[in-house]
Amino acid sequence: MSGVESLRVGVGMISRGEVGLIVATVGLQEGFIDGRVFTAVVLMVFVTTLVTPFLLRWVFSSNKQTLEDVVATKELADGHELTGTGDR
């Protein structure tokens, strides 16, 4: 899978908040987390749910070269070398 394809899949996986809400609710009911942590989880689910459609539109409509530059910059910042397998 190319870097651009990986970015698209990753952005698509951002907004999976329903599972987080279920786990946070169970954690709150069982006393594993307090109200502050639960509130933080709810806020993060809300924010990621709002942001994801905009990011998806960007990664699927952007110039492929621009996305490849983003992926390459991220790989270099993380200390990974480009694989040279056609990812770029």
Number of C-alpha atoms within 10 A of each C-alpha: 9 14 21 22 16 13 19 18 13 12 18 15 11 16 20 13 18 12 11 16 16 11 14 22 17 13 15 16 11 10 10 11 14 13 11 10 14 18 12 12 18 17 12 16 19 13 13 14 16 12 13 17 14 11 15 18 11 14 19 14 10 11 10 13 11 12 21 18 14 14 21 19 14 13 15 11 10 9 9 11 10 15 11 7 8 9 15 16
